[in-house]
Amino acid sequence: MSKYILAKIKNKKIKVGIIGLGYVGLPLAIRFLNKKIDVLGIDADKNKINLIKKGISYIENKKFKNDIHFKNFRKNVTLNYSILKHVDVIIVCLPTPLSSSNKPDMSIIKNCIIKIRKHLKENQIFILESTVYPGATYEIFKLLNKFKKFKLGKNFYLVFSPERENPGDKMFSYKSTPKVVSGYSEECSKIAFNIYKLIAKKVFIAKSIIVAEMSKLLENTYRSVNIGLVNEFKIISDKLGINVWDIIEAAKTKNFGFRPFNPGPGVGGHCIPIDPIYLSWLMKKKNYNSKIIEISSKLNASMPNWVCKKIFYYIKKNKIKSKNIVMVGLAYKKNTSDTRESPSIEIVKKLLSKKYHLEFYDTHVKNFDLKNKYFKKKSISMNSIKKYKNQGIVIIGTDHKNVDYKNIFNNSKLIFDTRGVYRSYKSRKIVSF
Ligand SMILES: NC(=O)c1ccc[n+]([C@@H]2O[C@H](COP(=O)([O-])OP(=O)(O)OC[C@H]3O[C@@H](n4cnc5c(N)ncnc54)[C@H](O)[C@@H]3O)[C@@H](O)[C@H]2O)c1
């Protein structure tokens, strides 16, 4: 059977069904469509479906191409799982958040599996792209196979392929970034390799699904630990009265054994604050405390609080009376509109709790509602920054590239810079931490 499937893949005759058309799923759909492969999409969010149906790639606010594959995709985006009976490949790109008690919350995937399992058929390829704890892909398959009794590698194919999508990063592409895949059996891996070879320049087959699951957690834990380290250096530098950016500038001249990471007001998004906890949770169940992983997650999570303490201390010491603040950048990192777990929003909430009046300027986030009468839910214009020339406070929470920082500097009285955008400026009105 796999010969027939492989031929179908090589001839681009496969139909791909993507569940979850968010930051991962929609760009993935577009990659297949660009290669003239049929894609069907499922999402639970009616607004997203409507935007896609209108031909808008809502993540980057761009229009889809006008070719037949994109047109068909627009028609075939739905809330209805039954379309899965028409596809050869099912790729799951659903959220894997944390629960309120800081544990992996796999309920979105599990509920979805219960809904889709009655629509599955023999010889389909099931691929999980969501980030999960090691062992989860196979657990999901067991749930999926409760009634069907598919035989893996014989009449059903199971694959895990971690996503490396980096929203807002123009350097990231499937041309330059290899795709990791791994299947339950050699047959599954071979099929996965050929599917992703259609869209990626380089595909790497990991030794097993659990190795592929762990590789994703290693990549994101590596980031979390290194960001935690550099944030600790930021705190230490502050205590010593040195600028952390000057230290990094010097250290990064070493051309081996050192990779620079940027300090900031904390971490956000759907990966760095979450993925390491998936692993430390599993280790706790196995009676092991993953020390470095936990300590860096805690340190990163405490950064918005540290920033606020510094702001309040400065305000008190310098007897600043104004209650007006503009947060420049609400997104969790530069060049994206993603506000999930954003440290800027944490900081805004803390300032609101102290009765400050907050507004924001973000070139990627146009609206954000905190349902608080002291918070303006529409991004102000660059022109309105002028009102901070003689009074009020500007906070740089995100370092988007397309912001006129010089204009902000010229039109403000006091700037708290948490991202080092003014690191080359020498001015008493800039307070960096
Ligand atoms: N965002 C990233 O940069 C990134 C990078 C690598 C890996 N990941 C991982 O990929 C996965 C998806 O992340 P994301 O950032 O794309 O999330 P997202 O929230 O942007 O997208 C998920 C999509 O799933 C939809 N959805 C939710 N429940 C659904 C359901 N029951 N049925 C159908 N659709 C449903 C949502 O409406 C949303 O459009 C996560 O596991 C994440 O950790 C994300």
The ligand as a MOL file (V3000), in Angstrom:
LIG
                    3D

  0  0  0     0  0            999 V3000
M  V30 BEGIN CTAB
M  V30 COUNTS 44 48 0 0 0
M  V30 BEGIN ATOM
M  V30 1 N 3.2100 29.8990 17.4120 0
M  V30 2 C 4.4180 29.4000 17.2100 0
M  V30 3 O 5.3390 30.1200 16.8590 0
M  V30 4 C 4.6970 27.9140 17.3700 0
M  V30 5 C 5.9210 27.4130 16.9440 0
M  V30 6 C 6.1660 26.0560 17.0530 0
M  V30 7 C 5.2170 25.2270 17.6150 0
M  V30 8 N 4.0310 25.7330 18.0520 0 CHG=1
M  V30 9 C 3.0520 24.7870 18.6050 0
M  V30 10 O 2.0610 24.5690 17.6140 0
M  V30 11 C 0.7890 24.3850 18.2190 0
M  V30 12 C -0.2000 25.3990 17.6810 0
M  V30 13 O 0.2410 26.6780 18.0380 0
M  V30 14 P -0.2670 27.9900 17.3350 0
M  V30 15 O 0.6490 29.0660 17.7910 0
M  V30 16 O -0.4830 27.7740 15.8910 0 CHG=-1
M  V30 17 O -1.6860 28.1480 18.0550 0
M  V30 18 P -2.8660 29.1010 17.5750 0
M  V30 19 O -3.7010 29.3530 18.7580 0
M  V30 20 O -2.3120 30.2620 16.8010 0
M  V30 21 O -3.6500 28.1990 16.5370 0
M  V30 22 C -4.4440 27.1300 16.9030 0
M  V30 23 C -5.7070 27.1730 16.0730 0
M  V30 24 O -6.5330 26.0760 16.4730 0
M  V30 25 C -7.8810 26.5240 16.5070 0
M  V30 26 N -8.6220 25.6260 17.3740 0
M  V30 27 C -8.6990 25.6230 18.7310 0
M  V30 28 N -9.4600 24.5860 19.1380 0
M  V30 29 C -9.8720 23.9370 18.0370 0
M  V30 30 C -10.6670 22.7890 17.8060 0
M  V30 31 N -11.1870 22.1000 18.8010 0
M  V30 32 N -10.8790 22.3970 16.5190 0
M  V30 33 C -10.3510 23.0960 15.4860 0
M  V30 34 N -9.5940 24.1830 15.6640 0
M  V30 35 C -9.3560 24.5940 16.8980 0
M  V30 36 C -7.7960 27.9450 17.0020 0
M  V30 37 O -8.9460 28.6850 16.6370 0
M  V30 38 C -6.5430 28.4320 16.2870 0
M  V30 39 O -6.8250 29.0130 15.0430 0
M  V30 40 C 1.0360 24.4890 19.7240 0
M  V30 41 O 1.2620 23.2130 20.2310 0
M  V30 42 C 2.3100 25.3040 19.8090 0
M  V30 43 O 3.0230 25.0430 20.9940 0
M  V30 44 C 3.7430 27.0680 17.9250 0
M  V30 END ATOM
M  V30 BEGIN BOND
M  V30 1 1 1 2
M  V30 2 2 2 3
M  V30 3 1 2 4
M  V30 4 1 4 5
M  V30 5 2 4 44
M  V30 6 2 5 6
M  V30 7 1 6 7
M  V30 8 2 7 8
M  V30 9 1 8 9
M  V30 10 1 8 44
M  V30 11 1 9 10
M  V30 12 1 9 42
M  V30 13 1 10 11
M  V30 14 1 11 12
M  V30 15 1 11 40
M  V30 16 1 12 13
M  V30 17 1 13 14
M  V30 18 2 14 15
M  V30 19 1 14 16
M  V30 20 1 14 17
M  V30 21 1 17 18
M  V30 22 2 18 19
M  V30 23 1 18 20
M  V30 24 1 18 21
M  V30 25 1 21 22
M  V30 26 1 22 23
M  V30 27 1 23 24
M  V30 28 1 23 38
M  V30 29 1 24 25
M  V30 30 1 25 26
M  V30 31 1 25 36
M  V30 32 1 26 27
M  V30 33 1 26 35
M  V30 34 2 27 28
M  V30 35 1 28 29
M  V30 36 1 29 30
M  V30 37 2 29 35
M  V30 38 1 30 31
M  V30 39 2 30 32
M  V30 40 1 32 33
M  V30 41 2 33 34
M  V30 42 1 34 35
M  V30 43 1 36 37
M  V30 44 1 36 38
M  V30 45 1 38 39
M  V30 46 1 40 41
M  V30 47 1 40 42
M  V30 48 1 42 43
M  V30 END BOND
M  V30 END CTAB
M  END
